[in-house]
Amino acid sequence: MDFQLVWQYFPDLLNGAWLTIELVALSLFVGFFLAFICGLAALSRYHLLRYLAQSYMFIFRGSPLLIQIYLIYYGSSQISWIKDSFLWAILSQAYWCALIALTLNTAAYTAEIVRGAIRNIPQGAIEAGKSFGMSRWLLFRRITLPQTLRLMIPAYSNEVIQMLHASALVGAITLMDLTATAQNLISRTYASYSFYLAIAVIYLVTTYVISGIFRLLERRLYRHLRLNEA
């Protein structure tokens, strides 16, 4: 590995890494709230609402992310009414198309995690809340939401890491993320081994940091269980 060459172009790799982190963070932030809405809708008593939510989850979980990126970026230019509307100012830019695709994709997977977590909440906790006369909103805020967040942490941490890795696909629509930056440097220097190894280390370090954050969060949310055991 040519450490001197990697160090020379390390600022370029950091710029690519920053774009990767920015896209992943924004898509996860927006996707998390969209996922809660979709997950709750998938459990709704209203058939139409439940069908729409489940259809959305099926479509975005059942098709490859790369195809979704292509459809949003290239496909939108084939629809005349989009090109004639204000949407074209957004969908004509690779950055926003990538962000939309990543957000919709992670929201679909996270919605399934939310739905599974809500289904696994102990029924006794719900019944206890109702017996105290809690309103539906108070029951959701005091029991359903905290229990859901605790139960979904292990699966959601995997989703965050998978989104970090999947973000490498945005280079297919000309965005210079970490992987695309490395490929560009390789085309100029032919040092494929050095740069691929360098970005692998960056991805590993980032994954380690994310895993550490979720471990701390899990310890905080389950603190009451450790206190009871003590």
Buried (B, 14 or more C-beta within 10 A) or exposed (E): EEEEBBEEBBEBBEBBBEBBBBBBEEBBEBBBEBBBEBBBBBBEEEEEBBEBBBEBBEEBEEEEBBEBBBBBBEBBEEEEEBEEEEBBEBBBBBBBBBBBBBBBBBBBBBBBBBBBBBEEBEEEBBEEBEEEEBEEEEBBEBBBEBBBBBBBBEBBBBBBBBBBBBBBBBBBBEBBBBBBBBBBBBEEBEBEEBBBBBBEEBBEEBBEEBBEEBEEBBEEBEEEEEEEEE
